[in-house]
Amino acid sequence: MTILLAIDDTDIKGSRGTGRVARSIADAIGRRFPVAGVTRHQLLVHPDIPYTSHNSCAVIEVGASGKDNLVQLFSLACQAIRSDFVTGSDPGVAAAEFEAISPAMVAFGKDAQRAVLTQRLARDLAKNCNILLEGLGGTEDGVIGAMAGLGLASTRNDGRFIQVGSVRGLTGPHSVEELLNAGIDLVSTTDGRIIASGMVWNPQDKSTKPCPVNGRAVLFVEERNGCYTAVRRD
């Protein structure tokens, strides 16, 4: 009962980043379908890969299934990006039911984190795996990151959440109880201790960003001087 919708390369310097675009699309989808979260996935940073800031893609996890819903969600995302297209960007969108994501797609996602890949490979993979994929302007290089995003998000053990529950609205110090109530499933130190109580601080007063770990939203923290500080992980 899960559809993954991945987007990449929707921005240029000075415009809204891909993460913000993904969250905006997720908000629109959320009026019709339940949205489990939006994740960010880091891809390879390399001189041969054009990117705006960090070369990351974003994936929206939607509680839906079936071909009709898949096509509807894919069309909604494409329409949103076309209507807000930024000249100079090279967006791509991909969508698949969770069960349709093959081992080859997971391997492609992992390869995109350590090697320079091509549009041809991404498009051939989408065709052979019967995945919805479309380039929406510019060079259309975003199809590479979009396909990679599907594979990486399907592992449920990659990247970090940029939207889950009401967590994004939490900045500054918050109790572990508040964090759990906002949509985080578990708070853990980086050395594996489960934290059930206490206060957690976010560095530089930024929003809380848990990570997907076996499908759960886990916030990692470090203990410093008797206080817990959230750790940002990719």
VOPAGU-2260 file (C-alpha; in pm, 1 decimal, decimal comma):
REM VOPAGU-2260
SITE   aa  ch    i         X         Y         Z
SITE  MET   A    0       0,0       0,0       0,0
SITE  THR   A    1     288,7     236,1     -75,9
SITE  ILE   A    2     377,2     447,6    -376,3
SITE  LEU   A    3     712,6     623,1    -398,7
SITE  LEU   A    4     742,2     946,2    -596,1
SITE  ALA   A    5    1094,5    1076,8    -661,6
SITE  ILE   A    6    1208,8    1411,5    -801,8
SITE  ASP   A    7    1547,2    1562,5    -877,9
SITE  ASP   A    8    1716,1    1867,2   -1028,4
SITE  THR   A    9    1419,5    2104,9   -1004,6
SITE  ASP   A   10    1623,1    2409,8    -903,4
SITE  ILE   A   11    1902,7    2653,1    -981,8
SITE  LYS   A   12    2100,6    2876,7    -750,5
SITE  GLY   A   13    1867,5    3124,2    -584,6
SITE  SER   A   14    1548,5    2924,2    -646,5
SITE  ARG   A   15    1356,2    2687,4    -421,3
SITE  GLY   A   16    1554,7    2370,0    -360,6
SITE  THR   A   17    1435,3    2025,3    -461,3
SITE  GLY   A   18    1352,6    1948,4     -98,4
SITE  ARG   A   19    1116,9    2245,3     -75,0
SITE  VAL   A   20     954,3    2151,0    -405,2
SITE  ALA   A   21     905,2    1794,8    -281,1
SITE  ARG   A   22     746,8    1914,6      43,0
SITE  SER   A   23     513,1    2141,6    -151,3
SITE  ILE   A   24     405,4    1850,4    -372,3
SITE  ALA   A   25     365,5    1631,7     -62,8
SITE  ASP   A   26     135,3    1892,0      92,5
SITE  ALA   A   27     -80,8    1888,9    -221,8
SITE  ILE   A   28     -87,5    1509,2    -229,0
SITE  GLY   A   29    -173,6    1505,2     140,8
SITE  ARG   A   30    -512,5    1658,2      63,1
SITE  ARG   A   31    -606,2    1337,1    -121,0
SITE  PHE   A   32    -380,9    1061,7      14,1
SITE  PRO   A   33    -192,8     991,2     338,1
SITE  VAL   A   34     173,3    1092,3     310,9
SITE  ALA   A   35     412,6     895,2     533,0
SITE  GLY   A   36     702,1    1134,5     480,2
SITE  VAL   A   37     953,5    1296,8     248,1
SITE  THR   A   38    1315,9    1182,4     245,4
SITE  ARG   A   39    1635,8    1337,0     112,1
SITE  HIS   A   40    1900,7    1112,9     -44,6
SITE  GLN   A   41    2259,5    1217,5    -105,4
SITE  LEU   A   42    2405,9    1133,8    -446,6
SITE  LEU   A   43    2765,8    1152,9    -569,1
SITE  VAL   A   44    2928,1    1496,6    -576,0
SITE  HIS   A   45    3162,1    1497,1    -875,3
SITE  PRO   A   46    3294,6    1755,7   -1124,6
SITE  ASP   A   47    3127,5    1567,3   -1411,4
SITE  ILE   A   48    2785,4    1594,1   -1247,5
SITE  PRO   A   49    2607,7    1930,9   -1270,2
SITE  TYR   A   50    2421,9    2012,5    -949,4
SITE  THR   A   51    2298,9    2319,4    -764,5
SITE  SER   A   52    2424,1    2279,1    -409,2
SITE  HIS   A   53    2455,3    1925,3    -269,5
SITE  ASN   A   54    2335,0    1686,7    -544,5
SITE  SER   A   55    2052,4    1530,1    -350,7
SITE  CYS   A   56    1714,4    1399,5    -463,8
SITE  ALA   A   57    1386,8    1380,8    -272,0
SITE  VAL   A   58    1128,9    1103,6    -239,7
SITE  ILE   A   59     767,7    1123,8    -121,4
SITE  GLU   A   60     616,7     811,6      35,3
SITE  VAL   A   61     241,8     793,8     -19,0
SITE  GLY   A   62      -7,1     552,4     135,3
SITE  ALA   A   63    -176,6     438,3    -184,7
SITE  SER   A   64    -167,2     154,3    -434,3
SITE  GLY   A   65    -293,2      57,4    -777,9
SITE  LYS   A   66    -216,2     172,2   -1129,2
SITE  ASP   A   67    -478,5     447,7   -1133,0
SITE  ASN   A   68    -342,5     608,3    -816,4
SITE  LEU   A   69      14,3     567,4    -940,3
SITE  VAL   A   70     -63,0     748,9   -1264,2
SITE  GLN   A   71    -260,0    1017,7   -1079,4
SITE  LEU   A   72      25,9    1088,2    -836,4
SITE  PHE   A   73     284,2    1089,0   -1113,2
SITE  SER   A   74      73,1    1330,5   -1318,6
SITE  LEU   A   75      19,2    1557,9   -1018,7
SITE  ALA   A   76     394,4    1582,2    -957,0
SITE  CYS   A   77     473,5    1644,3   -1323,7
SITE  GLN   A   78     207,4    1914,7   -1345,6
SITE  ALA   A   79     336,7    2087,1   -1031,0
SITE  ILE   A   80     693,3    2096,0   -1162,2
SITE  ARG   A   81     590,0    2209,5   -1510,6
SITE  SER   A   82     378,3    2491,2   -1366,9
SITE  ASP   A   83     669,3    2613,5   -1155,7
SITE  PHE   A   84     953,6    2529,4   -1395,8
SITE  VAL   A   85    1275,5    2720,9   -1334,2
SITE  THR   A   86    1474,0    2803,1   -1646,8
SITE  GLY   A   87    1813,9    2640,3   -1618,7
SITE  SER   A   88    1690,5    2343,4   -1415,4
SITE  ASP   A   89    1680,4    1987,9   -1552,3
SITE  PRO   A   90    1400,9    1814,2   -1359,5
SITE  GLY   A   91    1307,1    1449,4   -1363,0
SITE  VAL   A   92    1023,4    1260,6   -1193,2
SITE  ALA   A   93     983,2     888,0   -1129,1
SITE  ALA   A   94     708,1     690,2    -958,2
SITE  ALA   A   95     655,6     328,1    -863,6
SITE  GLU   A   96     462,8     106,0    -629,8
SITE  PHE   A   97     692,5     -15,8    -354,9
SITE  GLU   A   98     656,7    -379,6    -458,6
SITE  ALA   A   99     764,0    -295,1    -815,9
SITE  ILE   A  100    1109,0    -170,9    -715,1
SITE  SER   A  101    1359,3    -433,1    -823,2
SITE  PRO   A  102    1707,7    -521,3    -693,5
SITE  ALA   A  103    1848,8    -358,8   -1008,1
SITE  MET   A  104    1688,0     -29,3    -907,0
SITE  VAL   A  105    1835,1     -51,5    -557,0
SITE  ALA   A  106    2175,8    -119,8    -711,6
SITE  PHE   A  107    2131,1     180,5    -943,5
SITE  GLY   A  108    2056,7     402,4    -644,6
SITE  LYS   A  109    2365,9     285,6    -460,7
SITE  ASP   A  110    2576,8     323,4    -774,1
SITE  ALA   A  111    2454,4     684,3    -804,0
SITE  GLN   A  112    2619,3     752,6    -467,3
SITE  ARG   A  113    2963,5     645,5    -588,2
SITE  ALA   A  114    2976,3     668,9    -967,5
SITE  VAL   A  115    2878,9     896,7   -1257,2
SITE  LEU   A  116    2574,2     745,1   -1427,7
SITE  THR   A  117    2398,1     827,0   -1754,2
SITE  GLN   A  118    2047,5     917,0   -1863,1
SITE  ARG   A  119    2052,6     622,1   -2101,5
SITE  LEU   A  120    2107,7     379,9   -1815,6
SITE  ALA   A  121    1831,4     541,7   -1608,9
SITE  ARG   A  122    1584,4     536,5   -1897,2
SITE  ASP   A  123    1666,2     177,2   -1995,4
SITE  LEU   A  124    1622,4      70,0   -1633,2
SITE  ALA   A  125    1284,2     243,5   -1611,8
SITE  LYS   A  126    1170,3      82,4   -1936,5
SITE  ASN   A  127    1282,9    -266,4   -1838,5
SITE  CYS   A  128    1128,5    -238,8   -1490,8
SITE  ASN   A  129     808,3     -72,5   -1617,2
SITE  ILE   A  130     862,9     240,4   -1406,6
SITE  LEU   A  131     700,7     578,6   -1477,2
SITE  LEU   A  132     983,1     822,7   -1557,6
SITE  GLU   A  133     983,2    1159,5   -1730,0
SITE  GLY   A  134    1221,5    1447,6   -1789,2
SITE  LEU   A  135    1051,6    1784,4   -1764,7
SITE  GLY   A  136    1288,9    2036,3   -1919,1
SITE  GLY   A  137    1645,5    2141,9   -1974,2
SITE  THR   A  138    1883,4    1850,3   -2023,7
SITE  GLU   A  139    1642,4    1624,1   -1828,6
SITE  ASP   A  140    1937,4    1490,4   -1626,7
SITE  GLY   A  141    1705,3    1481,7   -1325,1
SITE  VAL   A  142    1579,2    1144,2   -1447,5
SITE  ILE   A  143    1902,9     993,3   -1313,8
SITE  GLY   A  144    1851,2    1118,7    -959,4
SITE  ALA   A  145    1480,5    1038,5    -970,3
SITE  MET   A  146    1546,5     674,2   -1054,1
SITE  ALA   A  147    1823,5     660,4    -794,9
SITE  GLY   A  148    1585,7     804,2    -535,4
SITE  LEU   A  149    1332,1     527,2    -587,7
SITE  GLY   A  150    1595,6     260,8    -530,6
SITE  LEU   A  151    1746,5     427,2    -224,6
SITE  ALA   A  152    1414,4     511,4     -58,2
SITE  SER   A  153    1289,8     155,6    -108,4
SITE  THR   A  154    1563,2      26,5     125,8
SITE  ARG   A  155    1412,1     238,9     405,8
SITE  ASN   A  156    1766,1     270,3     536,3
SITE  ASP   A  157    1906,1     567,0     346,2
SITE  GLY   A  158    1905,9     944,7     372,5
SITE  ARG   A  159    1707,7    1150,9     619,2
SITE  PHE   A  160    1352,9    1276,5     659,5
SITE  ILE   A  161    1291,1    1634,8     554,9
SITE  GLN   A  162     924,1    1597,4     640,7
SITE  VAL   A  163     752,4    1344,9     867,0
SITE  GLY   A  164     457,5    1403,8    1096,1
SITE  SER   A  165     483,8    1752,8    1245,3
SITE  VAL   A  166     856,3    1717,5    1316,8
SITE  ARG   A  167     965,0    1988,8    1075,5
SITE  GLY   A  168     803,3    2254,0    1292,3
SITE  LEU   A  169    1020,5    2162,6    1589,6
SITE  THR   A  170    1321,6    2390,0    1634,8
SITE  GLY   A  171    1518,1    2466,5    1945,3
SITE  PRO   A  172    1506,7    2236,7    2250,8
SITE  HIS   A  173    1224,9    1984,4    2288,9
SITE  SER   A  174    1156,6    1696,2    2521,4
SITE  VAL   A  175    1187,6    1340,2    2395,8
SITE  GLU   A  176     814,7    1301,2    2462,8
SITE  GLU   A  177     733,4    1597,4    2235,4
SITE  LEU   A  178     952,4    1450,7    1961,1
SITE  LEU   A  179     783,4    1111,6    1983,1
SITE  ASN   A  180     440,5    1272,7    1973,2
SITE  ALA   A  181     539,9    1473,5    1665,7
SITE  GLY   A  182     617,0    1167,6    1455,2
SITE  ILE   A  183     960,7    1040,0    1553,6
SITE  ASP   A  184     952,6     667,6    1631,7
SITE  LEU   A  185    1272,1     641,1    1833,9
SITE  VAL   A  186    1543,8     859,2    1985,9
SITE  SER   A  187    1881,9     688,0    2011,0
SITE  THR   A  188    2241,1     784,6    2081,4
SITE  THR   A  189    2488,1     709,3    1805,1
SITE  ASP   A  190    2630,7     430,6    2023,4
SITE  GLY   A  191    2291,4     260,9    2048,9
SITE  ARG   A  192    2136,1     372,1    2377,4
SITE  ILE   A  193    1759,5     431,3    2359,5
SITE  ILE   A  194    1663,8     769,0    2508,1
SITE  ALA   A  195    1320,7     774,0    2671,8
SITE  SER   A  196    1331,3    1110,2    2848,3
SITE  GLY   A  197    1522,3    1435,1    2864,0
SITE  MET   A  198    1569,1    1739,7    2641,6
SITE  VAL   A  199    1708,6    1737,1    2290,5
SITE  TRP   A  200    1872,3    2042,3    2130,0
SITE  ASN   A  201    1899,4    2106,8    1758,0
SITE  PRO   A  202    2227,5    2257,7    1638,5
SITE  GLN   A  203    2194,1    2617,0    1513,9
SITE  ASP   A  204    1823,2    2606,8    1606,0
SITE  LYS   A  205    1736,9    2414,4    1287,8
SITE  SER   A  206    1448,8    2171,1    1243,5
SITE  THR   A  207    1473,2    1813,0    1364,1
SITE  LYS   A  208    1577,4    1563,6    1095,8
SITE  PRO   A  209    1538,9    1195,4    1183,2
SITE  CYS   A  210    1665,7     916,1     957,9
SITE  PRO   A  211    1484,5     618,4     807,3
SITE  VAL   A  212    1609,5     303,2     982,4
SITE  ASN   A  213    1429,4     -16,4     887,2
SITE  GLY   A  214    1127,8     195,8     799,7
SITE  ARG   A  215    1121,8     385,7    1129,4
SITE  ALA   A  216    1195,7     755,4    1184,0
SITE  VAL   A  217    1494,1     751,9    1419,4
SITE  LEU   A  218    1651,4    1065,2    1564,3
SITE  PHE   A  219    2015,9    1016,1    1654,5
SITE  VAL   A  220    2162,8    1224,7    1934,3
SITE  GLU   A  221    2493,0    1273,0    2113,6
SITE  GLU   A  222    2524,0    1335,6    2485,2
SITE  ARG   A  223    2727,2    1644,8    2566,4
SITE  ASN   A  224    2764,7    1778,0    2919,1
SITE  GLY   A  225    2454,3    1594,3    3033,9
SITE  CYS   A  226    2240,8    1723,1    2744,4
SITE  TYR   A  227    2138,4    1557,3    2420,1
SITE  THR   A  228    2212,4    1721,1    2084,3
SITE  ALA   A  229    2052,6    1602,9    1759,5
SITE  VAL   A  230    2299,7    1466,0    1505,5
SITE  ARG   A  231    2245,3    1540,7    1139,1
SITE  ARG   A  232    2308,5    1237,3     921,7
SITE  ASP   A  233    2281,3    1178,6     547,5
